[in-house]
Amino acid sequence: MLRTRLCNLFGIEFPIIQAGMGVFTSAELVAAVSNAGGLGSLGTGLRPVESLKSALLLRPLPVYASLKEELPRIRQLTNRPFAVNYTLAQPNEEIFNLILEVKPPIISFALGDPGDLVKRAHAAGSLVIHQVGTVQQAKQAAERGVDVIIAQGSESGGFSGSVAALALIPQVVDAVRPIPVVASGGIADGRGLAAALILGAQGINIGTRFLASVEAPISEIWKKAIISANSQDAVKVEVWNDIFPRRAAAYDTVPRAIHTPFIEKWQKSRQAAQRDAERLRAEVISAIQQGKMEEFIPWAGQTVGLVHEVLPAAEILRRIVSEAEEVLENATNTLN
């Protein structure tokens, strides 16, 4: 069986983490991954805390469930370990306190220095994962006392730095040993898992492949865009930081998404986007609430070139494990 220290630490069968991709995750996706032996993750980024079902509301209702709806549903759907992801680009004390009240087995952080939140998570009984894009960020996270570090390469969908995974992963492994390192970026199948293990990682964190799953709560149009795209179609969206300026303490990241007319237009007019940022922010947020993000900025990594069909999350996990075992066995036989 493909088992590493990460499995022993988290109490999971396979060293595969489904990335906490904000509101584009759901209790169903988290439970499907966890029940299949991996670690499912619920994202909190852009997710409303309360359910917005009042008929008195004048704004469009979000298609994505609220945090107070999803957290209890995970425990209804699985008794396996799971994670809740908290992004530090836009901190929200109400959201973090709600996470602590639930006492999830694992809390993951991303996009900034976690500071004393690590101690608060440990005090609640949760293990802590932190995602980084540089060696310096990894060393700082180790000093904060995190239990696991994700080294995320620039190939990733969503927000990432500028260093590619193949260069970043072994450097982070060396810098924070003996803390387990999880590889992220450019990984969507068993070959990627095998490569990550050879580089010294204890597991993988993948997002794009799980977006193209039956359980992912994104539109079928977005899923079809993922399986139809080539790797070069997944572009860095520099204009995002003009529309949604980073806070000073956030990591220096740029999101990656499948190109759209919206991206093409505003990438060429970044100064105009800055001037019109308030209106553009409202448009993007409205698109998220209405489940139309594929028309604006459909997050996806360069692994879109490896994703060719929408599958149940459990089948995705099973195929990754099976292929990784075969690849590692073949590599051993080749060297003998």
Secondary structure, 3 states (H helix, E strand, C coil): CCCCHHHHHHCCCCCEEECCCHHHCCHHHHHHHHHCCCEEEEECCCCCCCCCCCCCCCCCCCCCCCHHHHHHHHHHHCCCCEEEEEECCCCCHHHHHHHHHHCCCEEEEECECCCCHHHHHHHCCCEEEEEECCHHHHHHHHHHCCCEEEEECCCCCEEECCCCHHHHHHHHHHHHCCCCEEEECCCCCHHHHHHHHHCCCCEEEECHHHHCECCCCCCHHHHHHHHHCCHHHEEECCCHHHHCCCCCCECCCEEEEECCHHHHHHHCCHHHHHHCHHHHHHHHHHHHHCCCHHHCCCECCHHHHHCCCCECHHHHHHHHHHHHHHHHHHHHHHHC
